[in-house]
Amino acid sequence: MHSFSKIQEKFKHLSEKDALSHAYLFFGSGIGNRKGRRELAQGIAQMLEYPDGAASGKPLSEYLEIVPDEKKTIGIDAVRNISHFLYSRPVASPRRTVFIDTAEALTDEAQNAILKIVEEPPAWGLILMSVENPESIFATLRSRLQKIYIPSVLTREKSPAPEAKGRSLSELLSQKVIDDDAVDEYFTALLKELDKDPIKNVEYIKSALRRLSVIKAFNTNVRLQLRVLEWR
């Protein structure tokens, strides 16, 4: 089953049991990831508003999407709009859903304001936030969000390169990964495996993404970074 379908099915199951959390953080990087997170949020809102699946071409009256302004920020005025929208009782859906695209763009003031909403949400409120790296937002806010890793288009749609097929992750950690400049191949294979249960593996996925970020950004010991991932 498609990764998005699996996540959406879990949201549907939680909704039917009235067990949805009030706030989630979608995160991930790579080709098409931002678009993918947005599509997932819209799909969840559609599922809630049109549980019979007949959402095609119909507007979503209980869904609000927030994006950065022309200055590439999301400020306090946007959060006021979120508050007004969320605290109005829904009519067409059991939830009012807000999706904050590129939540890294939230100003400090806006993050503090969102934190207050997350701490005292309306019973029907559902906040979905989207970032590449969870550590790009305040720790106090991050700690109150359920985190879900979203794989990139590359991880979702492509198979690992032939050299990776049939090989264990331990074998991929060999010096050959470094010699052949196959770090991207390794992480593609790793994230593909972890994506089989993205909610259960969320903390390990975060660690893998941090290691990849360090490798890409700095002249670091690649073998050490990969070995750390093996010690979970």
C-alpha positions in Angstrom: 0.0 0.0 0.0 1.2 3.5 -0.8 2.8 5.2 2.2 0.3 8.0 2.2 -2.6 5.5 2.0 -1.2 3.7 5.1 -1.0 6.9 7.0 -4.4 8.1 5.9 -5.9 4.7 6.9 -4.4 5.1 10.4 -6.0 8.6 10.6 -9.3 7.2 9.5 -9.1 4.4 12.1 -8.2 6.8 14.9 -11.0 9.1 13.8 -13.6 6.3 13.9 -12.4 5.5 17.5 -12.4 9.2 18.4 -8.8 8.8 19.3 -7.2 11.4 17.0 -4.6 13.6 18.7 -5.2 17.4 18.2 -1.9 18.2 16.6 0.6 16.4 14.3 3.9 17.3 12.8 4.7 15.9 9.3 8.3 16.0 8.5 10.8 14.8 5.8 13.1 16.0 3.1 13.8 15.1 -0.5 12.2 15.3 -3.9 8.6 16.4 -3.8 8.4 16.1 0.0 6.7 19.4 0.7 4.1 18.8 -2.0 3.6 15.3 -0.5 3.0 16.6 3.0 0.5 19.1 1.6 -1.4 16.4 -0.3 -1.5 14.2 2.7 -3.0 16.9 4.8 -5.6 17.6 2.2 -6.4 13.9 1.9 -7.0 13.7 5.7 -9.3 16.7 5.6 -11.2 15.1 2.7 -11.5 11.8 4.5 -12.9 13.6 7.6 -15.4 15.7 5.6 -16.3 13.1 3.0 -16.0 9.7 4.7 -17.9 8.1 1.9 -15.0 9.0 -0.4 -17.0 11.2 -2.7 -14.7 14.3 -2.3 -13.6 14.7 -5.9 -14.3 18.2 -7.1 -16.1 19.2 -3.9 -14.9 22.1 -1.7 -13.5 21.6 1.8 -15.4 23.9 4.1 -13.7 22.7 7.3 -10.1 23.0 6.1 -7.8 26.0 6.3 -4.3 26.0 4.7 -1.7 28.5 5.9 1.4 29.3 3.8 4.2 31.8 4.1 3.6 35.3 2.9 5.6 37.3 0.4 8.3 37.8 3.0 8.5 34.0 3.4 7.2 34.2 7.0 4.1 33.2 8.9 3.2 35.8 11.4 0.9 36.5 14.3 -2.0 37.6 12.0 -2.0 34.2 10.4 -2.2 32.5 13.8 -5.2 34.8 14.7 -6.9 33.5 11.6 -6.1 30.0 12.7 -7.6 30.6 16.1 -10.8 32.1 14.7 -11.2 29.2 12.3 -10.5 26.4 14.8 -12.7 27.7 17.6 -15.7 27.9 15.3 -17.7 24.7 15.6 -17.6 22.5 12.5 -20.7 21.7 10.5 -19.7 19.4 7.6 -17.0 17.4 9.4 -16.3 16.1 13.0 -13.1 18.2 12.8 -11.9 21.6 11.7 -8.5 21.0 10.2 -5.7 23.5 9.8 -2.6 22.8 7.8 0.5 25.0 8.3 2.7 24.5 5.3 6.4 25.2 5.8 6.0 25.8 9.6 9.7 26.7 9.7 8.5 30.1 8.5 6.6 30.8 11.7 8.0 33.8 13.5 8.9 33.4 17.2 5.8 35.3 18.2 3.6 33.1 15.9 5.2 29.9 17.4 4.3 31.0 20.9 0.8 31.8 19.8 0.4 28.4 18.1 1.7 26.7 21.3 -1.1 28.2 23.3 -3.6 26.9 20.8 -2.0 23.4 20.9 -2.1 23.4 24.7 -5.8 24.4 24.9 -7.3 23.2 21.6 -11.1 23.0 20.9 -12.4 19.4 21.1 -12.9 19.4 17.3 -9.6 21.1 16.3 -7.0 19.3 14.3 -3.7 21.0 13.5 -1.3 19.6 10.9 2.1 21.2 10.6 4.7 20.6 7.9 8.5 20.9 8.2 11.6 19.4 6.7 13.4 19.1 10.0 11.5 18.9 13.3 14.3 20.7 15.1 13.5 23.9 13.0 10.7 24.8 15.4 10.7 25.5 19.2 11.3 22.4 21.3 8.3 23.3 23.6 6.0 23.3 20.5 7.6 20.3 19.0 7.2 18.2 22.1 3.4 18.7 22.0 3.0 17.4 18.4 2.7 13.8 17.3 5.5 13.3 14.7 5.0 11.5 11.4 7.8 11.0 8.9 6.8 11.5 5.3 9.1 9.8 2.7 10.3 11.7 -0.4 9.2 10.9 -3.9 12.5 9.1 -4.4 12.0 6.9 -1.4 8.3 6.2 -2.2 8.6 5.5 -5.9 12.1 4.3 -6.8 13.7 1.0 -5.9 17.2 1.1 -4.5 20.0 0.9 -7.1 20.9 -2.6 -8.2 23.9 -2.7 -5.9 21.6 -2.3 -2.9 19.1 -5.1 -3.8 19.4 -8.2 -1.6 22.0 -6.7 0.7 21.5 -6.1 4.4 21.9 -2.7 5.9 25.0 -3.9 7.7 26.6 -4.8 4.3 25.7 -1.3 3.0 27.6 0.2 5.9 30.9 -1.2 4.5 33.6 1.0 3.3 32.3 0.5 -0.3 29.4 2.9 0.6 31.9 5.6 1.0 34.3 4.6 -1.8 31.5 4.4 -4.3 29.9 7.6 -3.1 26.8 5.5 -2.3 25.7 7.4 0.8 22.5 8.5 -1.0 21.8 4.9 -2.0 22.2 3.8 1.6 19.8 6.4 3.0 17.3 5.6 0.3 17.3 1.9 1.2 17.3 2.7 4.9 14.3 5.1 4.8 12.4 2.8 2.4 12.7 0.1 5.1 11.7 2.4 8.0 8.8 3.7 6.0 7.1 0.3 6.4 6.0 1.6 9.8 6.7 5.3 9.9 4.9 6.0 13.1 6.7 3.3 15.1 10.1 4.2 13.6 9.7 8.0 13.8 12.5 8.6 16.3 15.0 6.4 14.3 13.9 8.2 11.1 14.7 11.5 12.7 18.1 10.3 13.7 18.8 9.1 10.2 17.8 12.4 8.7 20.0 14.3 11.2 23.0 12.1 10.2 22.3 12.7 6.5 22.1 16.4 7.2 25.5 16.4 9.0 27.1 14.4 6.2 25.8 16.8 3.5 26.6 20.0 5.4 30.0 19.3 6.9 33.3 17.6 6.3 32.5 14.8 8.8 33.4 11.2 9.5 30.9 9.5 7.2 31.7 6.0 8.5 31.1 7.1 12.1 27.8 8.7 11.3 26.6 5.5 9.5 27.8 3.3 12.4 25.9 5.4 14.9 22.7 4.6 13.0 23.5 0.9 13.3 23.6 1.2 17.1 19.9 1.6 17.8 
